[in-house]
């Protein structure tokens, strides 16, 4: 969302410049942490992660339980996230977008 649009919605919005180096370091740390869910976790753009969970869900009781565990741990850490599990990368992106827009309604 553009800053002007955000300020139109919330005139008292407090802002500060982005600290790109700190954000990249935090995402790298989160990528390492996420290895508990997948042997391969990679950055996906500047603000996302993609994990190949092939062969892992049964360790958590299935895909749904894996995702619930992931979301619960991220929420307890104070992070607002949207996650999705699908058969392909493109399907996961589409599902994530659908969930993101659904949560924003």
MOPAC internal coordinates of N, CA, C and O (Angstrom, degrees):
PM7 1SCF
backbone

  N    0.0000 0     0.00 0     0.00 0    0    0    0
  C    1.4406 1     0.00 0     0.00 0    1    0    0
  C    1.5336 1   107.63 1     0.00 0    2    1    0
  O    1.2310 1   121.07 1   -42.60 1    3    2    1
  N    1.2778 1   115.55 1   137.40 1    3    2    1
  C    1.4620 1   120.42 1   177.49 1    5    3    2
  C    1.5271 1   109.69 1   -68.79 1    6    5    3
  O    1.2310 1   120.31 1   -33.38 1    7    6    5
  N    1.3262 1   117.01 1   146.62 1    7    6    5
  C    1.4559 1   121.63 1  -178.73 1    9    7    6
  C    1.5266 1   111.26 1   -57.72 1   10    9    7
  O    1.2310 1   120.11 1   138.67 1   11   10    9
  N    1.3215 1   117.39 1   -41.33 1   11   10    9
  C    1.4664 1   120.20 1  -179.91 1   13   11   10
  C    1.5269 1   110.82 1   -61.38 1   14   13   11
  O    1.2310 1   120.07 1   140.36 1   15   14   13
  N    1.3298 1   117.47 1   -39.64 1   15   14   13
  C    1.4656 1   120.93 1   178.22 1   17   15   14
  C    1.5264 1   110.59 1   -66.96 1   18   17   15
  O    1.2310 1   120.75 1   138.62 1   19   18   17
  N    1.3254 1   116.18 1   -41.38 1   19   18   17
  C    1.4659 1   120.07 1   179.31 1   21   19   18
  C    1.5225 1   110.88 1   -64.08 1   22   21   19
  O    1.2310 1   120.28 1   139.63 1   23   22   21
  N    1.3266 1   117.07 1   -40.37 1   23   22   21
  C    1.4655 1   120.53 1   179.22 1   25   23   22
  C    1.5253 1   111.41 1   -69.79 1   26   25   23
  O    1.2310 1   119.88 1   150.85 1   27   26   25
  N    1.3237 1   117.84 1   -29.15 1   27   26   25
  C    1.4677 1   120.32 1   176.32 1   29   27   26
  C    1.5266 1   109.92 1   -65.86 1   30   29   27
  O    1.2310 1   120.64 1   145.25 1   31   30   29
  N    1.3296 1   116.39 1   -34.75 1   31   30   29
  C    1.4681 1   121.42 1   179.43 1   33   31   30
  C    1.5251 1   110.51 1   -79.78 1   34   33   31
  O    1.2310 1   120.87 1   140.90 1   35   34   33
  N    1.3293 1   115.93 1   -39.10 1   35   34   33
  C    1.4754 1   121.41 1  -175.43 1   37   35   34
  C    1.5298 1   108.59 1  -135.40 1   38   37   35
  O    1.2310 1   120.33 1   -92.50 1   39   38   37
  N    1.3440 1   116.97 1    87.50 1   39   38   37
  C    1.4674 1   120.01 1  -175.70 1   41   39   38
  C    1.5330 1   114.44 1   -58.76 1   42   41   39
  O    1.2310 1   119.55 1   153.30 1   43   42   41
  N    1.3291 1   118.46 1   -26.70 1   43   42   41
  C    1.4617 1   121.37 1  -178.39 1   45   43   42
  C    1.5248 1   112.81 1   -91.81 1   46   45   43
  O    1.2310 1   120.46 1  -163.23 1   47   46   45
  N    1.3173 1   116.73 1    16.77 1   47   46   45
  C    1.4573 1   121.37 1  -177.96 1   49   47   46
  C    1.5249 1   110.80 1   -59.90 1   50   49   47
  O    1.2310 1   120.91 1   -52.59 1   51   50   49
  N    1.3147 1   115.87 1   127.41 1   51   50   49
  C    1.4684 1   121.14 1   176.70 1   53   51   50
  C    1.5243 1   107.94 1   -91.06 1   54   53   51
  O    1.2310 1   119.97 1   -46.36 1   55   54   53
  N    1.3088 1   117.66 1   133.64 1   55   54   53
  C    1.4690 1   121.90 1  -179.28 1   57   55   54
  C    1.5211 1   109.59 1  -129.25 1   58   57   55
  O    1.2310 1   121.44 1   -18.15 1   59   58   57
  N    1.3072 1   114.85 1   161.85 1   59   58   57
  C    1.4647 1   121.91 1   173.43 1   61   59   58
  C    1.5247 1   107.22 1  -152.60 1   62   61   59
  O    1.2310 1   120.27 1   -24.10 1   63   62   61
  N    1.3168 1   117.10 1   155.90 1   63   62   61
  C    1.4687 1   119.81 1   179.83 1   65   63   62
  C    1.5308 1   111.06 1   -62.39 1   66   65   63
  O    1.2310 1   120.99 1   -33.25 1   67   66   65
  N    1.3040 1   115.71 1   146.75 1   67   66   65
  C    1.4613 1   120.67 1   177.11 1   69   67   66
  C    1.5258 1   109.64 1   -68.57 1   70   69   67
  O    1.2310 1   120.83 1   -35.99 1   71   70   69
  N    1.3060 1   116.01 1   144.01 1   71   70   69
  C    1.4629 1   122.40 1   174.35 1   73   71   70
  C    1.5224 1   105.90 1  -109.28 1   74   73   71
  O    1.2310 1   120.70 1   -94.27 1   75   74   73
  N    1.3345 1   116.26 1    85.73 1   75   74   73
  C    1.4573 1   121.23 1  -172.24 1   77   75   74
  C    1.5216 1   113.33 1   -60.79 1   78   77   75
  O    1.2310 1   119.96 1   143.29 1   79   78   77
  N    1.3189 1   117.68 1   -36.71 1   79   78   77
  C    1.4669 1   120.28 1   179.11 1   81   79   78
  C    1.5303 1   110.36 1   -66.21 1   82   81   79
  O    1.2310 1   120.49 1   137.55 1   83   82   81
  N    1.3092 1   116.67 1   -42.45 1   83   82   81
  C    1.4709 1   120.58 1   179.15 1   85   83   82
  C    1.5262 1   110.87 1   -66.81 1   86   85   83
  O    1.2310 1   120.22 1   139.62 1   87   86   85
  N    1.3238 1   117.18 1   -40.38 1   87   86   85
  C    1.4608 1   120.83 1   178.16 1   89   87   86
  C    1.5285 1   111.09 1   -63.64 1   90   89   87
  O    1.2310 1   120.33 1   137.94 1   91   90   89
  N    1.3260 1   116.98 1   -42.06 1   91   90   89
  C    1.4728 1   120.91 1   178.46 1   93   91   90
  C    1.5278 1   110.55 1   -64.04 1   94   93   91
  O    1.2310 1   120.35 1   139.77 1   95   94   93
  N    1.3215 1   116.94 1   -40.23 1   95   94   93
  C    1.4685 1   120.62 1   178.87 1   97   95   94
  C    1.5236 1   110.63 1   -65.97 1   98   97   95
  O    1.2310 1   120.15 1   139.98 1   99   98   97
  N    1.3220 1   117.32 1   -40.02 1   99   98   97
  C    1.4649 1   120.72 1   178.72 1  101   99   98
  C    1.5253 1   110.60 1   -65.20 1  102  101   99
  O    1.2310 1   120.19 1   138.91 1  103  102  101
  N    1.3263 1   117.25 1   -41.09 1  103  102  101
  C    1.4591 1   120.50 1   178.75 1  105  103  102
  C    1.5331 1   110.55 1   -66.30 1  106  105  103
  O    1.2310 1   119.79 1   141.61 1  107  106  105
  N    1.3156 1   118.00 1   -38.39 1  107  106  105
  C    1.4712 1   120.97 1   177.10 1  109  107  106
  C    1.5275 1   110.28 1   -63.42 1  110  109  107
  O    1.2310 1   120.37 1   139.98 1  111  110  109
  N    1.3217 1   116.90 1   -40.02 1  111  110  109
  C    1.4616 1   121.09 1   177.94 1  113  111  110
  C    1.5306 1   110.38 1   -65.50 1  114  113  111
  O    1.2310 1   120.54 1   137.93 1  115  114  113
  N    1.3081 1   116.57 1   -42.07 1  115  114  113
  C    1.4618 1   121.11 1   178.05 1  117  115  114
  C    1.5301 1   110.70 1   -64.99 1  118  117  115
  O    1.2310 1   120.48 1   143.24 1  119  118  117
  N    1.3274 1   116.69 1   -36.76 1  119  118  117
  C    1.4696 1   121.03 1   177.54 1  121  119  118
  C    1.5297 1   110.13 1   -61.69 1  122  121  119
  O    1.2310 1   120.34 1   136.30 1  123  122  121
  N    1.3314 1   116.96 1   -43.70 1  123  122  121
  C    1.4803 1   120.11 1   177.24 1  125  123  122
  C    1.5232 1   110.68 1   -63.64 1  126  125  123
  O    1.2310 1   120.03 1   136.51 1  127  126  125
  N    1.3243 1   117.54 1   -43.49 1  127  126  125
  C    1.4626 1   121.94 1   179.42 1  129  127  126
  C    1.5288 1   110.60 1   -60.80 1  130  129  127
  O    1.2310 1   120.16 1   140.50 1  131  130  129
  N    1.3163 1   117.29 1   -39.50 1  131  130  129
  C    1.4649 1   122.21 1  -176.72 1  133  131  130
  C    1.5286 1   112.58 1   -67.91 1  134  133  131
  O    1.2310 1   119.92 1   170.24 1  135  134  133
  N    1.3034 1   117.75 1    -9.76 1  135  134  133
  C    1.4661 1   119.89 1   179.03 1  137  135  134
  C    1.5297 1   111.35 1   -65.35 1  138  137  135
  O    1.2310 1   119.36 1   168.48 1  139  138  137
  N    1.3195 1   118.82 1   -11.52 1  139  138  137
  C    1.4674 1   120.77 1   173.34 1  141  139  138
  C    1.5271 1   110.59 1   -66.75 1  142  141  139
  O    1.2310 1   120.10 1   160.15 1  143  142  141
  N    1.3302 1   117.41 1   -19.85 1  143  142  141
  C    1.4586 1   122.59 1  -177.93 1  145  143  142
  C    1.5201 1   113.73 1  -103.83 1  146  145  143
  O    1.2310 1   119.92 1   164.37 1  147  146  145
  N    1.3055 1   117.75 1   -15.63 1  147  146  145
  C    1.4652 1   120.15 1  -176.15 1  149  147  146
  C    1.5170 1   110.22 1  -161.20 1  150  149  147
  O    1.2310 1   120.55 1   -36.56 1  151  150  149
  N    1.3308 1   116.56 1   143.44 1  151  150  149
  C    1.4640 1   118.90 1   178.03 1  153  151  150
  C    1.5267 1   112.62 1   -71.67 1  154  153  151
  O    1.2310 1   120.54 1   156.60 1  155  154  153
  N    1.3357 1   116.57 1   -23.40 1  155  154  153
  C    1.4704 1   120.78 1   179.31 1  157  155  154
  C    1.5204 1   109.69 1  -124.35 1  158  157  155
  O    1.2310 1   120.83 1   -65.26 1  159  158  157
  N    1.3359 1   116.02 1   114.74 1  159  158  157
  C    1.4572 1   122.20 1   176.36 1  161  159  158
  C    1.5188 1   106.54 1  -127.83 1  162  161  159
  O    1.2310 1   120.69 1   -50.71 1  163  162  161
  N    1.3225 1   116.28 1   129.29 1  163  162  161
  C    1.4593 1   120.75 1  -177.54 1  165  163  162
  C    1.5217 1   110.39 1  -129.39 1  166  165  163
  O    1.2310 1   121.05 1   -23.99 1  167  166  165
  N    1.3212 1   115.59 1   156.01 1  167  166  165
  C    1.4589 1   119.97 1   173.17 1  169  167  166
  C    1.5201 1   108.80 1   -66.19 1  170  169  167
  O    1.2310 1   121.18 1   -35.28 1  171  170  169
  N    1.3194 1   115.34 1   144.72 1  171  170  169
  C    1.4623 1   121.92 1   177.58 1  173  171  170
  C    1.5177 1   106.82 1  -129.57 1  174  173  171
  O    1.2310 1   120.86 1   -85.61 1  175  174  173
  N    1.3080 1   115.96 1    94.39 1  175  174  173
  C    1.4537 1   120.30 1  -172.82 1  177  175  174
  C    1.5169 1   109.81 1    75.24 1  178  177  175
  O    1.2310 1   120.50 1    15.91 1  179  178  177
  N    1.3137 1   116.66 1  -164.09 1  179  178  177
  C    1.4628 1   120.34 1  -177.29 1  181  179  178
  C    1.5224 1   112.73 1   -86.92 1  182  181  179
  O    1.2310 1   120.41 1   171.09 1  183  182  181
  N    1.3419 1   116.83 1    -8.91 1  183  182  181
  C    1.4654 1   117.54 1  -175.25 1  185  183  182
  C    1.5282 1   114.06 1  -139.70 1  186  185  183
  O    1.2310 1   120.23 1  -156.78 1  187  186  185
  N    1.3288 1   117.17 1    23.22 1  187  186  185
  C    1.4548 1   119.05 1  -178.52 1  189  187  186
  C    1.5114 1   112.87 1  -140.95 1  190  189  187
  O    1.2310 1   121.83 1   -11.85 1  191  190  189
  N    1.3262 1   114.10 1   168.15 1  191  190  189
  C    1.4560 1   121.33 1   176.44 1  193  191  190
  C    1.5225 1   108.96 1  -130.17 1  194  193  191
  O    1.2310 1   120.86 1   -29.97 1  195  194  193
  N    1.3242 1   115.97 1   150.03 1  195  194  193
  C    1.4606 1   122.88 1   176.19 1  197  195  194
  C    1.5196 1   106.37 1  -128.49 1  198  197  195
  O    1.2310 1   120.72 1   -52.50 1  199  198  197
  N    1.3293 1   116.23 1   127.50 1  199  198  197
  C    1.4653 1   120.81 1  -178.78 1  201  199  198
  C    1.5178 1   109.25 1  -121.47 1  202  201  199
  O    1.2310 1   120.76 1   -44.52 1  203  202  201
  N    1.3205 1   116.16 1   135.48 1  203  202  201
  C    1.4612 1   121.76 1   173.52 1  205  203  202
  C    1.5213 1   106.89 1   -91.91 1  206  205  203
  O    1.2310 1   120.45 1   -75.37 1  207  206  205
  N    1.3313 1   116.75 1   104.63 1  207  206  205
  C    1.4612 1   121.04 1  -176.25 1  209  207  206
  C    1.5283 1   112.39 1   -96.38 1  210  209  207
  O    1.2310 1   120.15 1  -161.86 1  211  210  209
  N    1.3237 1   117.31 1    18.14 1  211  210  209
  C    1.4650 1   120.41 1   179.28 1  213  211  210
  C    1.5240 1   110.73 1   -51.72 1  214  213  211
  O    1.2310 1   120.69 1   -53.24 1  215  214  213
  N    1.3232 1   116.28 1   126.76 1  215  214  213
  C    1.4565 1   121.76 1   177.33 1  217  215  214
  C    1.5151 1   115.48 1    78.65 1  218  217  215
  O    1.2310 1   119.41 1  -175.63 1  219  218  217
  N    1.3408 1   118.73 1     4.37 1  219  218  217
  C    1.4551 1   121.73 1  -175.43 1  221  219  218
  C    1.5362 1   114.48 1  -104.14 1  222  221  219
  O    1.2310 1   118.81 1   143.86 1  223  222  221
  N    1.3262 1   119.87 1   -36.14 1  223  222  221
  C    1.4726 1   119.76 1  -171.31 1  225  223  222
  C    1.5254 1   115.69 1   -51.14 1  226  225  223
  O    1.2310 1   119.50 1   145.19 1  227  226  225
  N    1.3250 1   118.55 1   -34.81 1  227  226  225
  C    1.4689 1   119.81 1  -178.51 1  229  227  226
  C    1.5283 1   112.05 1   -61.71 1  230  229  227
  O    1.2310 1   120.14 1   156.05 1  231  230  229
  N    1.3233 1   117.33 1   -23.95 1  231  230  229
  C    1.4631 1   121.31 1   178.56 1  233  231  230
  C    1.5374 1   111.66 1   -69.74 1  234  233  231
  O    1.2310 1   120.69 1   161.21 1  235  234  233
  N    1.3214 1   116.28 1   -18.79 1  235  234  233
  C    1.4649 1   122.07 1  -178.87 1  237  235  234
  C    1.5251 1   111.86 1  -111.66 1  238  237  235
  O    1.2310 1   120.12 1  -177.61 1  239  238  237
  N    1.3337 1   117.38 1     2.39 1  239  238  237
  C    1.4563 1   120.65 1  -178.56 1  241  239  238
  C    1.5173 1   113.70 1    94.90 1  242  241  239
  O    1.2310 1   119.86 1  -169.92 1  243  242  241
  N    1.3219 1   117.88 1    10.08 1  243  242  241
  C    1.4602 1   122.80 1   179.22 1  245  243  242
  C    1.5187 1   111.55 1   122.33 1  246  245  243
  O    1.2310 1   121.04 1    -8.73 1  247  246  245
  N    1.3305 1   115.62 1   171.27 1  247  246  245
  C    1.4589 1   120.72 1  -177.36 1  249  247  246
  C    1.5209 1   112.57 1   -61.39 1  250  249  247
  O    1.2310 1   120.53 1   136.28 1  251  250  249
  N    1.3266 1   116.58 1   -43.72 1  251  250  249
  C    1.4642 1   119.81 1  -179.29 1  253  251  250
  C    1.5187 1   112.29 1   -61.20 1  254  253  251
  O    1.2310 1   120.72 1   136.49 1  255  254  253
  N    1.3369 1   116.23 1   -43.51 1  255  254  253
  C    1.4638 1   120.06 1   179.50 1  257  255  254
  C    1.5272 1   111.46 1   -68.16 1  258  257  255
  O    1.2310 1   119.98 1   143.68 1  259  258  257
  N    1.3283 1   117.64 1   -36.32 1  259  258  257
  C    1.4622 1   121.11 1   176.41 1  261  259  258
  C    1.5220 1   109.66 1   -60.78 1  262  261  259
  O    1.2310 1   120.72 1   131.22 1  263  262  261
  N    1.3269 1   116.23 1   -48.78 1  263  262  261
  C    1.4675 1   120.54 1  -178.86 1  265  263  262
  C    1.5298 1   111.00 1   -64.00 1  266  265  263
  O    1.2310 1   120.09 1   139.10 1  267  266  265
  N    1.3248 1   117.42 1   -40.90 1  267  266  265
  C    1.4627 1   120.26 1   178.59 1  269  267  266
  C    1.5298 1   111.06 1   -62.79 1  270  269  267
  O    1.2310 1   120.15 1   138.49 1  271  270  269
  N    1.3248 1   117.32 1   -41.51 1  271  270  269
  C    1.4591 1   121.32 1   178.53 1  273  271  270
  C    1.5259 1   110.17 1   -63.58 1  274  273  271
  O    1.2310 1   120.62 1   134.06 1  275  274  273
  N    1.3214 1   116.42 1   -45.94 1  275  274  273
  C    1.4629 1   121.59 1   178.36 1  277  275  274
  C    1.5256 1   110.71 1   -58.08 1  278  277  275
  O    1.2310 1   120.30 1   128.62 1  279  278  277
  N    1.3294 1   117.03 1   -51.38 1  279  278  277
  C    1.4648 1   121.16 1  -177.90 1  281  279  278
  C    1.5265 1   111.05 1   -62.14 1  282  281  279
  O    1.2310 1   120.16 1   137.45 1  283  282  281
  N    1.3276 1   117.30 1   -42.55 1  283  282  281
  C    1.4665 1   120.39 1  -179.37 1  285  283  282
  C    1.5220 1   111.49 1   -62.23 1  286  285  283
  O    1.2310 1   120.47 1   136.73 1  287  286  285
  N    1.3256 1   116.71 1   -43.27 1  287  286  285
  C    1.4645 1   119.86 1  -179.87 1  289  287  286
  C    1.5408 1   111.16 1   -66.76 1  290  289  287
  O    1.2310 1   120.31 1   140.55 1  291  290  289
  N    1.3176 1   117.02 1   -39.45 1  291  290  289
  C    1.4624 1   119.89 1   178.67 1  293  291  290
  C    1.5254 1   110.81 1   -66.71 1  294  293  291
  O    1.2310 1   120.42 1   138.95 1  295  294  293
  N    1.3296 1   116.80 1   -41.05 1  295  294  293
  C    1.4632 1   120.25 1   178.59 1  297  295  294
  C    1.5311 1   110.96 1   -64.83 1  298  297  295
  O    1.2310 1   120.14 1   138.80 1  299  298  297
  N    1.3429 1   117.35 1   -41.20 1  299  298  297
  C    1.4687 1   120.01 1   177.44 1  301  299  298
  C    1.5216 1   111.07 1   -62.76 1  302  301  299
  O    1.2310 1   120.31 1   151.67 1  303  302  301
  N    1.3255 1   117.01 1   -28.33 1  303  302  301
  C    1.4684 1   121.09 1   177.56 1  305  303  302
  C    1.5280 1   111.60 1   -81.39 1  306  305  303
  O    1.2310 1   120.38 1   177.76 1  307  306  305
  N    1.3260 1   116.87 1    -2.24 1  307  306  305
  C    1.4609 1   120.65 1   178.51 1  309  307  306
  C    1.5150 1   114.64 1    85.04 1  310  309  307
  O    1.2310 1   120.17 1  -162.81 1  311  310  309
  N    1.3262 1   117.28 1    17.19 1  311  310  309
  C    1.4595 1   120.87 1  -179.44 1  313  311  310
  C    1.5289 1   110.72 1   -99.66 1  314  313  311
  O    1.2310 1   120.67 1   -46.50 1  315  314  313
  N    1.3123 1   116.33 1   133.50 1  315  314  313
  C    1.4596 1   121.78 1   174.69 1  317  315  314
  C    1.5264 1   107.28 1   -92.80 1  318  317  315
  O    1.2310 1   120.30 1   -64.65 1  319  318  317
  N    1.3254 1   117.04 1   115.35 1  319  318  317
  C    1.4562 1   120.93 1  -174.92 1  321  319  318
  C    1.5165 1   111.08 1  -136.21 1  322  321  319
  O    1.2310 1   121.42 1   -17.04 1  323  322  321
  N    1.3156 1   114.89 1   162.96 1  323  322  321
  C    1.4576 1   122.68 1   171.13 1  325  323  322
  C    1.5165 1   105.96 1  -130.23 1  326  325  323
  O    1.2310 1   120.21 1   -52.58 1  327  326  325
  N    1.3285 1   117.20 1   127.42 1  327  326  325
  C    1.4588 1   120.65 1   179.58 1  329  327  326
  C    1.5137 1   109.58 1  -127.01 1  330  329  327
  O    1.2310 1   121.23 1   -20.91 1  331  330  329
  N    1.3202 1   115.25 1   159.09 1  331  330  329
  C    1.4578 1   121.19 1   178.89 1  333  331  330
  C    1.5175 1   108.94 1  -151.02 1  334  333  331
  O    1.2310 1   121.03 1   -30.72 1  335  334  333
  N    1.3247 1   115.63 1   149.28 1  335  334  333
  C    1.4598 1   121.87 1   175.16 1  337  335  334
  C    1.5126 1   107.31 1  -123.55 1  338  337  335
  O    1.2310 1   120.92 1   -51.02 1  339  338  337
  N    1.3297 1   115.85 1   128.98 1  339  338  337
  C    1.4654 1   121.08 1   179.52 1  341  339  338
  C    1.5277 1   108.80 1  -151.32 1  342  341  339
  O    1.2310 1   121.08 1   -10.55 1  343  342  341
  N    1.3131 1   115.54 1   169.45 1  343  342  341
  C    1.4565 1   121.59 1  -176.56 1  345  343  342
  C    1.5131 1   115.47 1   -70.94 1  346  345  343
  O    1.2310 1   120.08 1   156.54 1  347  346  345
  N    1.3178 1   117.44 1   -23.46 1  347  346  345
  C    1.4635 1   121.15 1   179.59 1  349  347  346
  C    1.5242 1   109.36 1  -134.82 1  350  349  347
  O    1.2310 1   121.01 1   -18.42 1  351  350  349
  N    1.3183 1   115.67 1   161.58 1  351  350  349
  C    1.4601 1   120.46 1   178.54 1  353  351  350
  C    1.5276 1   111.13 1   -60.40 1  354  353  351
  O    1.2310 1   120.45 1   135.25 1  355  354  353
  N    1.3165 1   116.75 1   -44.75 1  355  354  353
  C    1.4605 1   120.63 1  -179.98 1  357  355  354
  C    1.5172 1   112.10 1   -62.07 1  358  357  355
  O    1.2310 1   120.57 1   138.68 1  359  358  357
  N    1.3326 1   116.51 1   -41.32 1  359  358  357
  C    1.4613 1   120.22 1   178.88 1  361  359  358
  C    1.5309 1   110.66 1   -66.51 1  362  361  359
  O    1.2310 1   120.16 1   142.31 1  363  362  361
  N    1.3225 1   117.31 1   -37.69 1  363  362  361
  C    1.4624 1   120.44 1   177.79 1  365  363  362
  C    1.5250 1   110.48 1   -64.38 1  366  365  363
  O    1.2310 1   120.03 1   138.28 1  367  366  365
  N    1.3289 1   117.55 1   -41.72 1  367  366  365
  C    1.4653 1   120.81 1   177.01 1  369  367  366
  C    1.5267 1   110.43 1   -61.88 1  370  369  367
  O    1.2310 1   120.18 1   134.61 1  371  370  369
  N    1.3234 1   117.27 1   -45.39 1  371  370  369
  C    1.4609 1   120.79 1  -179.69 1  373  371  370
  C    1.5232 1   111.18 1   -62.93 1  374  373  371
  O    1.2310 1   120.28 1   136.54 1  375  374  373
  N    1.3203 1   117.06 1   -43.46 1  375  374  373
  C    1.4577 1   121.14 1   178.91 1  377  375  374
  C    1.5149 1   110.73 1   -64.94 1  378  377  375
  O    1.2310 1   120.17 1   138.50 1  379  378  377
  N    1.3248 1   117.27 1   -41.50 1  379  378  377
  C    1.4599 1   121.21 1   177.78 1  381  379  378
  C    1.5269 1   110.78 1   -59.74 1  382  381  379
  O    1.2310 1   120.75 1   135.50 1  383  382  381
  N    1.3224 1   116.17 1   -44.50 1  383  382  381
  C    1.4667 1   119.85 1   179.05 1  385  383  382
  C    1.5238 1   110.76 1   -62.56 1  386  385  383
  O    1.2310 1   120.43 1   137.81 1  387  386  385
  N    1.3363 1   116.78 1   -42.19 1  387  386  385
  C    1.4605 1   120.50 1   178.52 1  389  387  386
  C    1.5294 1   110.18 1   -62.03 1  390  389  387
  O    1.2310 1   119.88 1   136.75 1  391  390  389
  N    1.3203 1   117.84 1   -43.25 1  391  390  389
  C    1.4643 1   121.66 1   178.66 1  393  391  390
  C    1.5198 1   111.44 1   -66.10 1  394  393  391
  O    1.2310 1   120.66 1   140.34 1  395  394  393
  N    1.3241 1   116.35 1   -39.66 1  395  394  393
  C    1.4488 1   121.54 1   179.65 1  397  395  394
  C    1.5221 1   110.44 1   -62.50 1  398  397  395
  O    1.2310 1   120.35 1   134.46 1  399  398  397
  N    1.3241 1   116.95 1   -45.54 1  399  398  397
  C    1.4643 1   120.52 1   179.94 1  401  399  398
  C    1.5166 1   111.88 1   -70.79 1  402  401  399
  O    1.2310 1   120.17 1   146.89 1  403  402  401
  N    1.3226 1   117.29 1   -33.11 1  403  402  401
  C    1.4570 1   121.22 1   177.38 1  405  403  402
  C    1.5195 1   110.28 1   -66.21 1  406  405  403
  O    1.2310 1   120.03 1   137.64 1  407  406  405
  N    1.3432 1   117.55 1   -42.36 1  407  406  405
  C    1.4635 1   121.24 1  -179.43 1  409  407  406
  C    1.5224 1   110.91 1   -70.35 1  410  409  407
  O    1.2310 1   119.76 1   157.06 1  411  410  409
  N    1.3227 1   118.07 1   -22.94 1  411  410  409
  C    1.4469 1   121.40 1   179.47 1  413  411  410
  C    1.5146 1   114.12 1   -84.22 1  414  413  411
  O    1.2310 1   120.42 1   171.22 1  415  414  413
  N    1.3375 1   116.81 1    -8.78 1  415  414  413
  C    1.4765 1   120.22 1  -179.66 1  417  415  414
  C    1.4990 1   112.73 1   -73.53 1  418  417  415
  O    1.2310 1   120.10 1   180.00 1  419  418  417

